[in-house]
Amino acid sequence: MSPQERTGLLKAFLGGLPGVAAGRLAMAVEVDRLMDGRALPHEDILAGLRPVLRRDHNDRTPTPLRLFCHPFQDLLTCQPRTAKQKASITRSTLTPAWNWLSQTLLPTETAAYARECKALVLNLKHEEALARAARFWPLAANAMTQALATDSQAVKKILGDPFAVDDIAEMALLLSAGEAVEQLSALLPAPVASFHEQLVWQVRDIYERLVQEQPDVAPYVAVIVMNRLVRPWEALRLPLLVTRHTDDTLIAKTDMGLVGEILFARMDALKSSIQITRHPLFDADRLMEEVKTFADLSSHIVKEIEIKREGEWGKRLLAERVLIGKVMEGFMDRAPREFVAALPSQKATGGDFSKHVAPEKQEMALRYARLVAGSRFFAAAASFAAKQKMVYEDLCAILKRYNEDLIKALKANPQNPVANAQFLLCAELTAVLYSDEEAELLRRRGRAALSAAA
């Protein structure tokens, strides 16, 4: 077995671990790395664990790099990009930036910081380690800012990413306000279930202090809040309070409109993914999740602020809803065709049980059934409710007729392998379109038909 295959198997195994086990293993591996252990493949193990750790929000070992990232950790993203989005720092910038800081800008100071942080963490003095990092943040921020101001092109060549310079500028900006950001983080330990009125006023106090002391940092307050909320659109409550307007046109023209722009950027990414989804290579559950997330964001943005049709955000929202609606209507239109292919019938005799249906046709029918049935909860918010309702009723009617023909076929010939195979498919489809109770009722009818025939 090649090293790549072994690494792939290791990552597959680690990705299937329960959240608690993954968290404990990650902590042990990171502590071993802090102690300069050489026996374990640290990077391979952590790479395999990251999907589980992010999903379950496990606490991580406070390494020197992780403590360094504290002031801008809420801006980090793994999403691919083709342009620099303000208040979004890609994780791929972290290692080049840290190497640049530790090897070129501040080699002595960074080495001392890392050495002292490691000692504190290994002695379980996490608060002291964070305090040590807080003393390092303004030093690093000043060095990075000066280097960018002196020769940003040289920095761009060192980092090798055209957007990394802008990422580092934002890192330096947030590092310079590390104390205020830590206050905000302590006030809003993620994930925050509700951005209620008292929290909004407390966050506003931090925002207004930054407006006076570090005005360039102030717009990032709402973004940090947004990334800590279970319902990110609630972050729009802060711009409403600060600007004292409920009009999207006015909010969009202020620095606090950054939250709205980021939310719309997320919707744009969802829209792009939905638009490139094609039959037959689509994942019904993923498509539904993307459309539901889009619908949730769009509908809750409208609820939080007064979106006007003629406003900038209003126009974008309306246009994107129309595009999503057209994509989903295309899938809805195709669903009956795929359903009939998996449930063949003849005009004269009804259900056709003379030959087996290909497994791929059965799977396609199940995918479309899940898509049509699951979409009913958010179809209105995504502008395809009428089409979804009509197609859902058509599929139910097709299935109901076929189920009746199937029961008759089982009574007439209980040994028919085609009818028995279709019976399993119809039970699954009934559970999806109707309910588990209806599927169980169909199974009872099937068993009764077989008993009667016997």
Salt bridges, closest charged atoms under 4 A:
GLU30 OE2 - ARG60 NH2 2.80
GLU30 OE2 - ARG66 NH2 2.92
ASP32 OD2 - HIS42 NE2 2.66
ASP36 OD1 - LYS118 NZ 3.74
GLU43 OE2 - ARG33 NH1 2.38
GLU43 OE1 - ARG50 NH2 3.85
ASP56 OD1 - ARG55 NE 3.09
ASP74 OD2 - ARG228 NE 3.05
GLU116 OE1 - ARG132 NE 2.55
ASP161 OD2 - ARG81 NH2 3.57
ASP167 OD2 - ARG81 NH2 2.69
ASP167 OD1 - LYS84 NZ 2.59
GLU170 OE1 - LYS84 NZ 2.69
GLU182 OE2 - HIS70 ND1 3.03
GLU208 OE2 - ARG204 NE 2.79
GLU234 OE2 - ARG231 NE 2.76
GLU234 OE2 - ARG237 NH2 3.73
ASP247 OD2 - LYS308 NZ 3.11
GLU261 OE1 - ARG316 NH1 3.10
ASP268 OD1 - LYS271 NZ 3.97
ASP268 OD2 - ARG316 NH2 3.46
ASP285 OD1 - ARG370 NE 3.78
GLU290 OE2 - ARG286 NE 3.28
ASP296 OD2 - LYS292 NZ 2.88
GLU304 OE1 - ARG237 NE 3.16
ASP333 OD1 - LYS387 NZ 2.91
GLU338 OE2 - HIS279 NE2 3.51
GLU338 OE2 - ARG334 NE 2.94
GLU363 OE2 - ARG367 NE 3.95
GLU393 OE2 - LYS389 NZ 2.80
GLU404 OE2 - ARG445 NH1 2.95
GLU440 OE1 - ARG443 NH1 3.52
GLU440 OE2 - ARG444 NE 3.90
GLU440 OE2 - ARG447 NH2 3.31
